[in-house]
Amino acid sequence: MDQIKTGKFIAYLRKQHNLTQEALGEKLGVTNKTVSRWENANYMPDIEMLQLLSKELNVSVNELLAGEFLSDEEFRKKADENVIAVSKASAFSLEERKAYFKKKWRKEHTALFVLLGLLLIAAAVLPFVFDRSWLVGLVPLLALVEYGYQNNQMMAYVEHCLYA
């Protein structure tokens, strides 16, 4: 997969369809600068965009990635090469993906953590206010149970995102 060749091919096809970068961008829901970056090989369109682009320009995704029109014989050969190249370029290890989704889940639930922290502080202080000091022993237990529950929720979310 040659990014420069792909970019030139996108530009060629766009011109063949009498489209400006702006017009193609509007059809795809991106800016003309994004189309320009593809054509200048600054970066590649993502896989969803490749599908839309191939429909709009009447070529296969494989031909877009190859940067040329392909015969049936070439098509099979290039398909294998392109799949391998795309997977190498965009592959994240399982551990990297897990870390990403854990971080995302924690960020999405920050307000909940703050609220739970305030509730635990209140649970630690209130027994002294109401003269029930024996309730203080429940606070670590509550914190442990809540941690287990939240960790379980996070891992369920991560597994769903990884394998869905």
N, C-alpha and C positions, 0 to 999 in steps of 0.2 A: 504494500500500500504506500503510494507516494503522495504525500499531502500536497505538494506543488502541482503535480499532474492532476489530482482531483480538483484542486482550486481552479486550474485553467479549464478543465472540463465543465465545471459548473458555470464559469463565465461564458464559455462557448455555447452551452445549451441555453443559457438565459438570453443571449443575443439571438440565437436561432428562433426563440419564441417571442422575439421583439419585446422583451421586458427590460425595464431599467432595474437597477439594484433596489431602488425604492419600491417599485411595483411588485417585484418578487418578494421583497421583505413584507409588504402589506399582506400579500396572499398567504404568507407563512406565519405572520404574527411576530415578525422580528424587525429590527431597524435595518436601514440600508447600510449602516456601518457594520452590522453583523454579516450581511451578505458580502460586503467588501472584504472583511477579515477571512471569510471562507475562501473567496477567490484569490486572495493574496497569500494564502496558506499560513496565515497567522494562527488559526486553529480550525479544527474540524467540527462540523455540525454533530450534535449528539444523535443517538440512534433514532429517537422519535422524529427528529428533524430530518434525518436522512430519508425516512419513509415518506414524509410530506413532500420533501424536495424531489424525490424520485417520481411521485405521482404528478407533481406540478410540471416536471420537465420531461415526462414520458420516457423514463429509463428505469432500469432496475437499480436497487440499492447496490448490488454487486458491481454494476457498471459505474455507478458514481464512485465507489471506493477504488475501483481499478483505474478510473480516470480516462476511460475509453469505451467505445462500443465493443461488445464482445460477441464472437460467434458462439455457437452451441458448444463446440469443443473447448474453446478458451474459457467459457462461462464456468464450467465445472472446476477447472484448474484454479481460476481466480477466486472462486467462491471459497475454496479451502484456504488459500493464502490470506484472503481478506478476513475470514473468521478468526484465524490465528493472530493476525496482526491487530485486529480490533480488540481481541481478548487480552493480548499482552499490553496494549496501550491503556486499557481501562480497568485492568484487573486489580482488585484490592484483596488482600489476604482476608481470611475469615476473621482473624483477630482484629484487623483494622476495621472491618465492617462492624464487628461487635462493639468495639470502642466507640465508633461513630454513633451508633444507635443508643448506647448507654448515655453518652454525653448529650445527645439530642433529647432523650427522655428526661434526664435530670434538668435540662434547661427548661423544658416544657412544664415541669412540675416544681419549679423554684418557689412559687407562691404557696403551694401546699406544704413544702418543707418549712417555710417560715412560719406558717400557721401552726403546724405541728410542734415546732420548737416553742412557740409562745404558749401553746397548751401544756406542754411538758413543764415549762417554767411555772405556769399557774398551778399545775398539779403538785409541784414541789413546794410552793409557797403557801398555798391555801391550807394545808394541814396545820401549819403553825398559827395561822390567823384564827382558825376555828378550834384550836387546842386539841388537835387529833394528830399528834406527831407520829403515831404508828403508821399513818397513811403514806409517809415519806418513803417507806420501803417499797411501796407499789410503783413509784415513779420509774426506777430502773427496769422493772418488769414491764411496765407499759411501753417504755422506750424500746426495749428489746423486741417485744411483740410487734410494735409499729415498724421497726426496722425490717424485721423478717417479712412482714406483709408488703411493704414498699419494694423491697428487693425482689420479692416474688413477682410483683406487678411489673417491675422493670424488665426482669428476665423474660417474662411472657411477651412483653412488647418487643424486645430484641429478637426473640425467636420468631415471632410473627413476621417481623420486617425482614429477617434473614431468609426465611424459607417460604414466604408467601408468594 
